[in-house]
Amino acid sequence: MRVTGYGSRSLTKAEKNCYLHSGKLEFLALKWAACEHFRDYLYHVPDFIVYTDNNPLTYVLTTAKLNATGHRWVTELADFSFTIKFRPGHANKDAEALSRLPMDIDSYMKLCTGNEYEDDVKACCVGVSAVSNDSSLLNVDEVSIGPSVD
């Protein structure tokens, strides 16, 4: 099994106003991914498998308990031949990691952000240039960053 792509989006304003429980959100994600985001890839594929960590989603195509929106989404998905298989979250870590932000994003961003001085950057470039066999690949004079702080 090989990942061919990941997709993500935020809810629209209208979707935020509707009450969508986790099952409906997963169903919406499936509909969006197949019918919109990856449609060009999936439309001509004979069949494919969708793995989800939401077990109720595996029954969505065969249940009779759908509202009008659910029936409309199933109709849109009818263009594709696919099966939905359950995969527990602990076995689906690659997708799970992408959907989880660190708990305190501000302190995480401070760890990832730093102020670098122009002289430090130039020194690094000179070092890389000296190690490189073809020093013409790196022109230190073209390094440009904001004003240096003294």
C-alpha positions in Angstrom: 0.0 0.0 0.0 1.4 3.4 -1.0 0.1 6.9 -0.3 -0.7 8.8 -3.5 -1.8 12.0 -1.9 -3.3 13.7 1.1 -6.1 16.3 1.1 -7.5 18.6 3.7 -9.8 21.6 4.0 -11.6 23.7 6.5 -15.4 23.6 6.9 -17.3 26.3 5.0 -19.3 28.9 6.9 -22.5 27.1 6.0 -21.1 23.7 7.2 -20.0 25.3 10.5 -23.6 26.5 11.0 -25.0 23.1 10.5 -24.9 20.5 13.3 -22.5 17.9 11.9 -21.5 15.1 14.3 -18.3 13.2 13.8 -20.0 10.6 11.6 -21.4 13.2 9.3 -18.1 15.0 9.2 -16.3 11.8 8.1 -19.0 11.2 5.5 -18.5 14.8 4.2 -14.8 14.2 4.1 -15.3 11.1 2.0 -17.7 12.8 -0.4 -15.4 15.8 -0.7 -12.2 13.7 -1.3 -13.7 11.4 -3.9 -16.1 13.7 -5.7 -14.0 16.9 -5.6 -10.4 16.8 -4.5 -9.3 13.4 -6.0 -12.0 13.1 -8.7 -9.6 13.3 -11.6 -7.5 10.5 -10.2 -10.4 8.2 -9.1 -13.0 8.6 -11.9 -11.3 6.3 -14.3 -10.1 3.8 -11.8 -12.0 0.5 -11.9 -12.3 0.3 -8.1 -10.5 1.5 -5.0 -10.6 1.0 -1.2 -11.2 3.8 1.3 -9.7 3.2 4.7 -11.3 5.0 7.6 -11.0 5.0 11.4 -14.7 5.8 11.7 -16.5 2.4 11.8 -20.0 3.7 11.2 -18.8 5.2 7.9 -18.3 1.6 6.6 -22.1 1.2 6.6 -23.1 4.5 5.1 -23.6 3.2 1.6 -25.9 0.4 2.7 -28.0 2.0 5.4 -31.6 3.2 5.0 -31.3 5.8 7.7 -30.0 8.8 5.8 -31.4 12.3 5.6 -31.8 14.2 2.3 -28.2 15.4 2.5 -26.9 11.9 3.1 -28.9 10.6 0.1 -27.5 13.4 -2.1 -23.9 12.6 -1.0 -24.5 8.8 -1.8 -25.8 9.8 -5.2 -22.6 11.8 -5.9 -20.5 8.9 -4.7 -22.4 6.5 -7.1 -20.0 7.6 -9.9 -17.3 5.5 -8.2 -16.8 1.9 -7.5 -15.2 1.5 -4.1 -15.4 -0.2 -0.8 -15.0 1.3 2.6 -12.9 -0.6 5.2 -12.4 0.1 8.8 -8.8 0.7 10.1 -8.4 1.6 13.8 -6.7 4.9 14.5 -3.6 3.3 16.0 -3.0 1.5 12.7 -3.7 4.7 10.7 -1.0 6.9 12.2 0.1 8.7 9.0 -3.4 10.2 8.4 -4.0 10.7 12.2 -0.8 12.7 12.6 -1.8 15.1 9.8 -5.1 15.9 11.4 -3.7 16.7 14.8 -2.1 20.0 15.6 0.1 20.3 18.7 -1.9 21.2 21.8 -0.2 24.6 22.3 0.5 25.8 18.7 1.9 29.2 19.9 4.7 27.7 22.0 5.3 25.1 19.2 5.7 27.9 16.7 8.2 29.7 18.9 10.3 26.5 18.9 10.3 26.5 15.1 11.0 30.2 14.6 14.3 31.9 15.2 16.0 35.1 14.4 19.1 34.6 12.2 21.7 37.3 11.6 23.0 38.0 8.1 26.6 37.2 9.0 25.5 33.8 10.4 23.7 32.9 7.2 26.6 34.0 5.0 29.1 32.0 7.1 26.9 28.9 6.7 26.8 29.5 2.9 30.6 29.9 2.7 31.0 26.6 4.6 28.7 24.8 2.3 30.3 26.3 -0.7 33.8 25.2 0.5 32.6 21.6 0.9 30.8 21.6 -2.4 32.7 20.3 -5.5 31.1 23.0 -7.6 31.2 26.2 -5.7 29.4 28.0 -8.6 26.1 26.5 -7.4 26.1 28.8 -4.4 26.7 32.5 -4.7 27.1 34.0 -1.2 26.6 37.5 -2.5 23.0 36.7 -3.4 22.0 35.9 0.2 19.5 38.5 1.3 17.7 38.7 4.6 16.2 41.6 6.6 18.2 44.3 8.3 20.7 43.0 10.8 20.0 43.6 14.5 22.9 44.8 16.5 
